[in-house]
């Protein structure tokens, strides 16, 4: 099965998560978002992985991220 990319990409993820796009890119570079992959010179969002993450890890991971931004 071929991975389907999320329409809207990083800007859509930022909107859904309520974060700045720069934050999404920075955290993606650090490997904090397993649903974002670098393909050549751009980042893509794997739709199924993003949906799975939203249902399993989003609340705890976003809480950690927002707490670390306050420090």
C-alpha positions as CSV (number, residue, x, y, z in Angstrom):
1,X,0.0,0.0,0.0
2,X,1.4,3.4,-1.0
3,X,1.5,6.2,1.6
4,X,-1.0,9.0,0.9
5,X,0.2,12.5,1.7
6,X,-2.0,14.8,3.8
7,X,-3.5,17.5,1.6
8,X,-2.3,20.9,2.9
9,X,0.9,19.4,4.4
10,X,2.7,21.3,7.2
11,X,0.3,24.3,7.1
12,X,-2.6,21.9,7.7
13,X,-0.9,20.2,10.6
14,X,-0.1,23.5,12.1
15,X,-3.7,24.6,11.9
16,X,-5.0,21.3,13.3
17,X,-2.5,21.3,16.2
18,X,-2.8,25.0,16.9
19,X,1.0,25.5,16.5
20,X,3.1,27.8,14.4
21,X,4.4,26.3,11.1
22,X,8.0,27.1,12.2
23,X,7.4,25.0,15.3
24,X,6.2,22.1,13.2
25,X,9.3,22.2,11.0
26,X,11.6,22.5,13.9
27,X,10.1,19.6,15.7
28,X,9.9,17.5,12.5
29,X,13.7,18.1,12.0
30,X,14.2,16.8,15.6
31,X,12.1,13.7,14.8
32,X,9.3,14.6,17.2
33,X,6.5,14.1,14.7
34,X,6.8,10.5,13.3
35,X,4.2,11.3,10.6
36,X,6.3,13.9,8.9
37,X,9.1,12.6,6.6
38,X,11.7,14.5,4.6
39,X,11.5,13.6,0.9
40,X,14.3,15.1,-1.1
41,X,14.2,18.8,-0.1
42,X,10.7,19.0,1.3
43,X,8.7,17.6,4.2
44,X,5.5,15.6,3.7
45,X,2.9,14.4,6.1
46,X,1.8,10.8,5.9
47,X,-2.0,11.0,6.3
48,X,-2.6,7.6,8.0
49,X,0.3,8.1,10.4
50,X,-0.9,11.6,11.3
51,X,-4.4,10.2,11.9
52,X,-3.1,7.4,14.1
53,X,-0.9,9.8,16.0
54,X,-3.8,12.2,16.6
55,X,-5.8,9.3,18.2
56,X,-3.0,7.8,20.3
57,X,-0.3,10.4,21.2
58,X,-1.4,13.9,20.3
59,X,-2.6,15.0,23.8
60,X,0.4,14.0,25.7
61,X,3.0,15.0,23.1
62,X,1.4,18.5,22.5
63,X,1.3,19.0,26.3
64,X,5.1,18.2,26.5
65,X,5.8,20.5,23.6
66,X,3.9,23.4,24.9
67,X,5.5,23.0,28.4
68,X,8.9,23.0,26.9
69,X,8.2,26.2,25.0
70,X,7.3,27.9,28.3
71,X,10.7,27.0,29.9
